[in-house]
Amino acid sequence: YRGVPLTSIVSTLHYSNHVLQLDPFQFSRPEGTVAGSLHLDLETELYGVNLDGRMDPHAVAGIVGPHLAAVLAPTHYEQVPELAAHGVVDGGDSQDRTDLKVSVRGQRLGVTNWLADTVQLDLDARGGHYITTNASGTAFGGTFRASVHVTPDESGHDHTVRVLASITNAEMTRLIAQVRTNELAAGKNGKTALTVDITAPVHDPGWLLLSGTGSAHVASG
């Protein structure tokens, strides 16, 4: 469906007055299933989305639309999260009429190899802007909170992401091991508090254009 490989689709189809409805429906893949309804207005290109279940978020984003798929492309998931998507998606070239909320609850997910142990967040997608203000969970033995703003860049062809995040009571050795591959000389003690404010293009392999500021506090280390 829209280029997303699926194991099965079970649905009742309705078509009337240029509106195609898949209601109810169930999409399945090897890692899980999402169910709900899709309402596709083929004249206005407005798509009503009502999805709940467990599935690779990249697959669900592909089902919802290419713009959401592009924004979520840098994210990585070791375990399949619970997710829900409810709202309206602009199916045209513009995203002006999109008003969608995506909720995610899961374990071992993040960006590249920086994965949190547990995460919960709500993402608001409106008019080409993707914002979450309540991301929270656990990582590296500590707790974290974050806000993420993904907005169109000046060219209008890509997006810029800004992340404000803080973590408290993180284990120092686990954080060091994240960025060093050689054997650690540090002991098992040490708690760290970090704050970061970083900005980067969404599609920047290796995060070579990332910039920002931050602070760190180490206790008993």
C-alpha positions as CSV (number, residue, x, y, z in Angstrom):
1,Y,0.0,0.0,0.0
2,R,1.7,3.2,-1.2
3,G,4.9,1.2,-1.7
4,V,4.8,-0.2,1.9
5,P,5.1,-4.1,1.8
6,L,2.3,-5.7,3.8
7,T,1.5,-9.2,4.7
8,S,-2.2,-8.7,4.5
9,I,-5.0,-6.1,4.2
10,V,-8.4,-6.9,5.5
11,S,-11.0,-4.1,4.9
12,T,-14.5,-3.1,4.0
13,L,-14.4,-0.7,1.1
14,H,-16.9,2.1,0.5
15,Y,-16.8,4.5,-2.5
16,S,-19.3,7.3,-2.9
17,N,-19.1,10.9,-4.2
18,H,-15.3,10.7,-4.9
19,V,-14.6,9.5,-1.3
20,L,-13.0,6.1,-0.8
21,Q,-13.3,4.7,2.7
22,L,-11.4,1.8,4.2
23,D,-13.5,1.3,7.3
24,P,-12.9,-0.8,9.2
25,F,-9.5,-2.1,8.0
26,Q,-6.5,-4.0,9.4
27,F,-3.0,-3.8,7.9
28,S,-0.5,-6.5,8.9
29,R,3.3,-6.9,8.6
30,P,5.6,-9.5,10.2
31,E,6.3,-7.2,13.2
32,G,2.7,-6.3,14.0
33,T,-0.7,-4.9,13.0
34,V,-2.4,-1.6,12.8
35,A,-6.2,-1.2,12.5
36,G,-8.7,1.6,12.1
37,S,-10.0,3.6,9.2
38,L,-8.8,5.7,6.2
39,H,-11.0,8.1,4.4
40,L,-9.5,9.3,1.1
41,D,-11.2,12.3,-0.6
42,L,-10.0,11.9,-4.2
43,E,-11.3,15.4,-5.2
44,T,-9.9,17.5,-2.4
45,E,-6.9,15.2,-1.7
46,L,-7.6,15.3,2.0
47,Y,-7.1,12.0,3.8
48,G,-8.7,11.2,7.2
49,V,-6.4,8.9,9.3
50,N,-7.4,6.8,12.3
51,L,-4.7,4.2,13.1
52,D,-3.8,2.3,16.3
53,G,-1.5,-0.7,16.8
54,R,2.1,-2.0,16.8
55,M,4.2,-1.7,13.6
56,D,7.4,-0.2,12.4
57,P,6.8,3.6,12.5
58,H,8.6,3.9,9.1
59,A,5.9,1.6,7.6
60,V,3.1,3.4,9.2
61,A,4.5,6.8,8.1
62,G,4.6,5.4,4.5
63,I,1.0,4.4,4.8
64,V,0.0,7.9,6.1
65,G,2.0,9.9,3.5
66,P,5.5,10.6,2.1
67,H,6.0,13.8,4.0
68,L,5.8,12.1,7.4
69,A,7.9,9.3,6.1
70,A,10.7,11.7,5.2
71,V,10.7,13.4,8.6
72,L,10.9,10.1,10.4
73,A,13.6,8.6,8.1
74,P,16.5,9.3,10.6
75,T,14.8,7.5,13.5
76,H,15.7,4.0,14.5
77,Y,13.8,1.3,16.5
78,E,15.2,-1.9,18.0
79,Q,11.7,-2.9,19.3
80,V,8.3,-2.4,17.7
81,P,6.5,0.5,19.6
82,E,2.8,1.1,20.2
83,L,1.6,4.0,18.1
84,A,-1.5,5.9,17.1
85,A,-2.2,8.4,14.4
86,H,-5.4,10.5,14.2
87,G,-6.3,13.5,12.1
88,V,-6.2,14.8,8.5
89,V,-3.3,14.6,6.0
90,D,-2.9,16.9,3.0
91,G,-2.4,14.5,0.1
92,G,-1.3,17.2,-2.4
93,D,2.1,18.7,-2.9
94,S,1.5,21.2,-0.1
95,Q,1.2,20.2,3.6
96,D,-0.8,23.3,4.5
97,R,-4.0,21.4,5.4
98,T,-2.3,18.6,7.4
99,D,-3.4,18.4,11.1
100,L,-2.3,15.1,12.5
101,K,-1.3,13.8,16.0
102,V,1.0,10.8,16.3
103,S,1.5,9.2,19.7
104,V,4.4,6.7,20.3
105,R,5.1,4.5,23.3
106,G,8.0,2.1,23.2
107,Q,11.4,0.8,24.2
108,R,14.9,1.0,22.6
109,L,14.2,3.8,20.0
110,G,16.0,7.0,19.0
111,V,18.2,8.4,16.3
112,T,21.1,6.4,14.8
113,N,22.7,4.4,17.6
114,W,21.5,6.9,20.4
115,L,18.6,4.8,21.7
116,A,16.5,5.5,24.8
117,D,15.5,2.6,27.0
118,T,11.9,3.8,27.2
119,V,10.2,6.7,25.3
120,Q,6.7,8.2,25.2
121,L,5.8,11.2,23.1
122,D,3.1,13.0,21.1
123,L,4.0,14.5,17.7
124,D,1.8,17.2,16.3
125,A,2.0,17.6,12.5
126,R,0.5,20.8,11.2
127,G,1.1,22.6,7.9
128,G,4.6,21.1,7.4
129,H,5.7,21.6,11.0
130,Y,6.3,18.6,13.3
131,I,6.5,19.4,17.0
132,T,6.7,17.3,20.2
133,T,7.0,19.1,23.5
134,N,6.5,16.1,25.9
135,A,9.0,13.4,24.9
136,S,10.2,11.7,28.1
137,G,11.6,8.4,29.3
138,T,14.7,6.6,30.5
139,A,18.2,6.4,29.0
140,F,21.7,5.4,30.2
141,G,20.3,4.6,33.6
142,G,18.8,8.1,34.0
143,T,15.6,10.0,33.1
144,F,15.2,12.5,30.2
145,R,12.9,15.1,28.8
146,A,13.0,16.6,25.4
147,S,11.2,18.8,22.9
148,V,11.7,18.5,19.2
149,H,10.8,21.1,16.5
150,V,11.0,20.0,12.8
151,T,10.3,23.0,10.5
152,P,10.7,23.7,6.8
153,D,14.1,25.3,5.9
154,E,14.4,28.4,3.8
155,S,14.6,26.5,0.6
156,G,11.3,24.7,1.3
157,H,12.8,21.4,0.1
158,D,14.1,20.1,3.4
159,H,13.4,20.4,7.1
160,T,15.6,21.6,10.0
161,V,15.4,19.9,13.4
162,R,16.0,21.6,16.7
163,V,16.2,19.4,19.9
164,L,16.2,20.7,23.5
165,A,16.9,17.9,25.9
166,S,18.0,17.2,29.4
167,I,19.0,14.0,31.2
168,T,19.6,13.5,34.9
169,N,21.2,10.7,37.0
170,A,22.7,9.1,33.9
171,E,25.5,6.5,34.5
172,M,28.8,8.1,33.5
173,T,30.3,4.9,32.1
174,R,27.3,4.1,29.9
175,L,27.5,7.6,28.4
176,I,31.3,7.3,27.8
177,A,30.8,3.9,26.2
178,Q,28.4,5.5,23.7
179,V,31.1,7.6,22.2
180,R,34.3,5.6,22.9
181,T,35.1,2.1,21.6
182,N,38.3,1.5,23.5
183,E,38.3,0.0,27.0
184,L,37.3,2.5,29.7
185,A,39.5,3.5,32.5
186,A,36.7,5.0,34.5
187,G,35.2,3.3,37.5
188,K,31.6,2.2,37.9
189,N,30.7,5.3,39.9
190,G,29.6,8.6,38.5
191,K,26.3,10.3,37.7
192,T,25.9,12.8,35.0
193,A,23.3,15.5,34.2
194,L,23.3,16.9,30.6
195,T,21.5,19.6,28.8
196,V,21.7,20.2,25.0
197,D,20.2,22.6,22.4
198,I,21.1,21.4,19.0
199,T,20.1,22.2,15.4
200,A,20.7,20.2,12.2
201,P,19.2,19.5,8.8
202,V,16.9,16.5,8.9
203,H,18.7,14.8,6.0
204,D,22.4,15.1,7.0
205,P,24.1,11.7,6.9
206,G,26.6,11.5,9.8
207,W,25.1,14.7,11.3
208,L,28.1,16.7,9.9
209,L,26.2,20.0,9.9
210,L,24.9,19.7,13.5
211,S,25.6,22.7,15.8
212,G,24.5,23.7,19.2
213,T,25.3,24.2,22.9
214,G,25.1,22.2,26.1
215,S,26.3,21.7,29.6
216,A,27.3,18.8,31.8
217,H,27.6,18.1,35.5
218,V,29.4,15.1,36.9
219,A,29.0,13.9,40.5
220,S,30.8,11.2,42.3
221,G,32.8,10.3,39.2
